[in-house]
């Protein structure tokens, strides 16, 4: 039998997905600021900037949700906030790895 997924079990983990939007916004902003077509070339470490910002977003989100849960009196603050069964704090590692793969990828 198929059981529906309950959102209350995953907490606010879906907010980690917005790290992709943060990454895209950071890249668009950098391209607009520098207006150099060679600025974001393949193998440029500037490509990593958006992923570092997205990772920082996930770390700050984890800290904020953990603080919120402790204020609300949960036994394990921050433990229930997951996206695809991965806690928010580990999504920061995912964004860094994706950024490194993008920088090292062939053109």
Residue frames relative to the residue before (quaternion, step in Angstrom):
aa qw qx qy qz dx dy dz
X 1.0000 0.0000 0.0000 0.0000 0.00 0.00 0.00
X 0.3689 -0.7220 0.5456 0.2117 3.57 -1.00 0.82
X 0.1787 -0.7824 0.5916 0.0770 3.53 -0.87 1.04
X 0.4595 -0.6763 0.4894 0.3033 3.60 -0.92 0.77
X 0.4794 -0.6482 0.5116 0.2972 3.52 -1.17 0.65
X 0.2674 -0.7660 0.5658 0.1467 3.55 -0.86 0.97
X 0.4145 -0.7372 0.4801 0.2329 3.57 -0.70 1.06
X 0.6035 0.5742 -0.3793 0.4028 3.59 1.07 -0.55
X 0.6029 0.5581 -0.3605 0.4417 3.61 1.19 -0.41
X 0.7200 0.4311 -0.2536 0.4811 3.59 1.06 -0.62
X 0.3882 -0.7444 0.4718 0.2694 3.57 1.24 -0.09
X 0.7214 -0.3919 0.3266 0.4684 3.54 -0.96 -0.91
X 0.2294 0.8241 -0.4876 0.1747 3.56 1.14 0.61
X 0.5609 0.6159 -0.3911 0.3913 3.57 1.15 -0.52
X 0.5535 0.6188 -0.3930 0.3953 3.60 1.19 -0.36
X 0.5462 0.6064 -0.4003 0.4168 3.62 1.20 -0.36
X 0.5688 0.6049 -0.3731 0.4139 3.57 1.16 -0.57
X 0.6209 0.5637 -0.3450 0.4216 3.60 1.08 -0.65
X 0.4577 0.6631 -0.4486 0.3867 3.58 1.27 -0.04
X 0.6077 0.5395 -0.3524 0.4642 3.58 1.12 -0.61
X 0.6502 0.4995 -0.3156 0.4777 3.57 1.00 -0.77
X 0.6192 0.5300 -0.3341 0.4734 3.57 1.07 -0.75
X 0.6465 0.5195 -0.3163 0.4606 3.58 0.98 -0.85
X 0.6788 0.4864 -0.2956 0.4640 3.58 0.86 -0.93
X 0.6483 0.5150 -0.3178 0.4619 3.59 0.95 -0.83
X 0.6404 0.5224 -0.3228 0.4613 3.59 1.01 -0.80
X 0.6684 0.4967 -0.3013 0.4645 3.58 0.94 -0.87
X 0.6433 0.5121 -0.3176 0.4723 3.60 0.97 -0.82
X 0.6523 0.5167 -0.3090 0.4604 3.57 0.98 -0.86
X 0.6619 0.4992 -0.3124 0.4638 3.60 0.92 -0.85
X 0.6496 0.5078 -0.3205 0.4663 3.59 0.97 -0.80
X 0.6651 0.4980 -0.3030 0.4668 3.59 1.02 -0.77
X 0.6641 0.5146 -0.3086 0.4461 3.59 1.01 -0.76
X 0.7816 0.3682 -0.1895 0.4665 3.59 0.82 -0.95
X 0.1467 -0.8516 0.4938 0.0971 3.61 1.19 -0.46
X 0.4970 0.6082 -0.4464 0.4288 3.53 1.04 0.83
X 0.4054 -0.7420 0.4688 0.2555 3.64 -0.54 1.08
X 0.6856 0.4744 -0.2841 0.4736 3.60 1.15 -0.50
X 0.4346 0.7335 -0.4361 0.2880 3.56 1.30 -0.09
X 0.7929 0.2445 -0.1115 0.5469 3.58 0.87 -0.96
X 0.1610 0.8030 -0.5531 0.1531 3.58 0.84 0.93
X 0.6314 -0.5067 0.3996 0.4300 3.59 -1.20 0.33
X 0.8051 0.2291 -0.2337 0.4947 3.55 -1.13 0.76
X 0.4708 0.6418 -0.4649 0.3876 3.61 1.19 0.38
X 0.4436 -0.7022 0.4874 0.2694 3.57 -0.87 0.91
X 0.5106 0.6292 -0.4302 0.3978 3.59 1.21 -0.16
X 0.5500 0.6001 -0.3925 0.4281 3.60 1.19 -0.43
X 0.6335 0.5635 -0.3142 0.4271 3.56 1.15 -0.65
X 0.5165 0.6860 -0.4023 0.3175 3.60 1.16 -0.53
X 0.6823 0.4940 -0.2932 0.4522 3.58 0.82 -0.94
X 0.6677 0.4986 -0.3003 0.4640 3.57 1.03 -0.77
X 0.6150 0.5202 -0.3411 0.4845 3.58 1.11 -0.63
X 0.6408 0.5050 -0.3207 0.4812 3.59 1.01 -0.79
X 0.6494 0.5042 -0.3163 0.4733 3.62 0.98 -0.79
X 0.6419 0.5101 -0.3218 0.4734 3.61 1.02 -0.74
X 0.6351 0.5174 -0.3165 0.4783 3.56 1.03 -0.80
X 0.6074 0.5523 -0.3342 0.4631 3.57 1.07 -0.78
X 0.6857 0.4836 -0.2919 0.4591 3.60 0.87 -0.92
X 0.6377 0.5125 -0.3305 0.4706 3.59 1.02 -0.75
X 0.6742 0.4810 -0.2965 0.4755 3.59 0.90 -0.88
X 0.6230 0.5317 -0.3323 0.4677 3.58 1.06 -0.73
X 0.6402 0.5169 -0.3232 0.4675 3.59 0.97 -0.81
X 0.6596 0.5034 -0.3082 0.4653 3.58 0.89 -0.92
X 0.6646 0.5068 -0.3021 0.4584 3.58 0.92 -0.89
X 0.6905 0.4666 -0.2850 0.4736 3.61 0.89 -0.89
X 0.6203 0.5245 -0.3417 0.4727 3.58 1.08 -0.65
X 0.6383 0.5128 -0.3144 0.4804 3.58 1.00 -0.82
X 0.6529 0.5191 -0.3041 0.4602 3.58 0.96 -0.91
X 0.6736 0.4962 -0.2958 0.4611 3.58 0.92 -0.90
X 0.6529 0.4992 -0.3243 0.4685 3.59 1.01 -0.75
X 0.6313 0.5171 -0.3329 0.4724 3.60 1.08 -0.64
X 0.6916 0.4592 -0.2696 0.4880 3.59 1.11 -0.69
X 0.5374 -0.6842 0.3635 0.3329 3.59 1.28 -0.04
X 0.3268 0.7392 -0.5255 0.2660 3.61 1.10 0.53
X 0.5611 -0.6312 0.4242 0.3267 3.57 -1.10 0.71
X 0.7842 0.1390 -0.0653 0.6012 3.59 0.96 -0.87
X 0.1797 -0.8283 0.5182 0.1143 3.61 0.17 1.20
X 0.8269 0.2348 -0.1997 0.4703 3.54 -0.98 0.94
X 0.5566 0.6518 -0.3845 0.3428 3.61 1.20 -0.29
X 0.7201 0.4738 -0.2724 0.4274 3.60 1.00 -0.63
X 0.5845 0.5815 -0.3733 0.4253 3.61 1.23 -0.10
X 0.1995 0.7890 -0.5401 0.2145 3.55 -0.13 1.36
X 0.1607 -0.7262 0.6573 0.1214 3.52 -1.30 0.52
X 0.8249 -0.0378 -0.0459 0.5621 3.57 -0.63 1.18
X 0.6547 -0.5538 0.2659 0.4405 3.54 1.05 0.94
X 0.5772 0.5327 -0.3903 0.4803 3.59 1.23 0.40
X 0.4481 -0.6965 0.4837 0.2833 3.62 -0.71 1.02
X 0.6500 -0.5566 0.3612 0.3705 3.55 -1.15 0.70
X 0.6421 0.5505 -0.3476 0.4047 3.60 0.89 -0.83
X 0.6810 0.4794 -0.2936 0.4693 3.62 1.10 -0.59
X 0.5302 0.6095 -0.4237 0.4098 3.60 1.18 -0.21
X 0.5626 0.5813 -0.3989 0.4317 3.60 1.14 -0.42
X 0.6354 0.5076 -0.3257 0.4823 3.60 1.03 -0.74
X 0.6136 0.5540 -0.3352 0.4519 3.57 1.02 -0.82
X 0.6781 0.4858 -0.3005 0.4625 3.61 0.87 -0.91
X 0.6403 0.5136 -0.3322 0.4646 3.62 0.98 -0.75
X 0.6611 0.5027 -0.3119 0.4615 3.60 0.92 -0.88
X 0.6391 0.5103 -0.3256 0.4745 3.60 0.97 -0.83
X 0.6442 0.5226 -0.3186 0.4587 3.59 0.99 -0.79
X 0.6575 0.4969 -0.3057 0.4767 3.58 0.97 -0.84
X 0.6415 0.5103 -0.3243 0.4721 3.57 1.02 -0.73
X 0.6535 0.5120 -0.3183 0.4576 3.57 1.00 -0.77
X 0.6584 0.4981 -0.3115 0.4704 3.59 0.98 -0.79
X 0.7457 0.4120 -0.2353 0.4678 3.58 0.91 -0.84
X 0.4927 0.6756 -0.4284 0.3425 3.63 1.22 -0.17
X 0.5228 -0.6222 0.4825 0.3267 3.53 -1.17 0.59
X 0.5872 -0.6176 0.4060 0.3300 3.54 -1.12 0.68
